[in-house]
């Protein structure tokens, strides 16, 4: 019904940058909220950043000032620009979308981000 695909993860040195992308497709009219979570092995998934359809953003304290979330409503896409990466940012990053016409939240498969010290 809804497909969510992430890309852009990889290995980077501390202080470097990565840009994650996520695109949704399927049988829906529009997407309301979109965002990113991350999960380290053995830990709970935690919120990284969210963006409403109107562009209002929210960030976890740990990434505020370093990460920027944005979206393109014409492409049903959301992006996460990550700058000044730290080893503690290492995790699997998951994108989610909330299609207004369907209800619920749909997740991507996750993309690995590894930051070496």
N, C-alpha and C positions, 0 to 999 in steps of 0.2 A: 504494500500500500504506500509506504513512504520509505525511500532509500536515502541514507545519509552516509556520505563518503568523505573521509578526511585525508589530507595529504600534507607533506611538508616537514614531517619529523626527521630526526637524524641525530648525528653526533657532532657536538660543537665544544670548543674550549670555553672555559669560564671567561666571561666578559664579551662573548660573541653574541650573535643574533640568529634567530630563526623566525620564519613566518609560516604559520599553520593556516591551511585553507580547509573549508568544509562546504559541501554543496548538497542540497536536498532536492529530491525529485519525487514525483508521485501524483496521486489523485487528491490534490488539495488546491484551494483557491489562494490562500495567503498564509504567511507564517507570522506569528506574533513574536514571542520571545525566542532568542537564540543565545547560545553560550557555550562555554568550555568548562569542563571539570578535569581534574587529574587524579591519578591514583598511583601510589607507590606500593610495592609488594608488601602484603601483610597489613596494609593500612586502608582506612575508609576513603572512598572517593570524596574529594573536596572541591568546592567551587573555586574557579579561577576568575572568570569574568562573564558578565551577561550583558546583552543589549536588547532593548525593546525595538519594536518596529519603527518607532519614532526616533530612535537613536539615543535614548537615555542609557547610560552605561553604569555598571557596578563592578567593583574589583575587590578581590581579596586583599587584605592589608599587605600580605607578603609579596604581592606583585605590583601593587599600586605605584605608579611612577616609572615602572620598567616595561610593563606590558600594555598594549593598546588593542582593544577589540573594535572591530568595524564590521559593517555588513553592506551587501548590495542586494536590495530587494528585487531588482530586475533579474538577478541570477539565482535568487534563493540561496545566497552564499553568506558565510560569516568567516572572518579572518581573525587571527591572533598574531600580532607583531610582538615578538619577545626580544627585548634588548637587555644588555648587561646580564646575561644569564649566569646563574650560580649553580654549583653542584646540587644544591637542595631543590632545584627545579626539575631534576631528573625524575621522570614519571611517564606513565602512559596518559596521553591527553585525549579526552573524549569530547566530541561535539554533540550538542543536542539541539533539536528544533521543536517548536510547539505550533503545529498547524492549527489555525483557529477553527477551520471548518470540521476538523476531525476530532479535536480534543486530544489530550494526552501529550506525552513527550516521547520523542523518538531519538535514539542514540546511534552514533556511528560506531565503527568497530575499534576505534582507538588508533593512535599513532605514537610511537615511542620517541621520546626526547631524552637524550643523554648528554649531560654536561660534565666534561672532565675538568679536573682541577689542575 
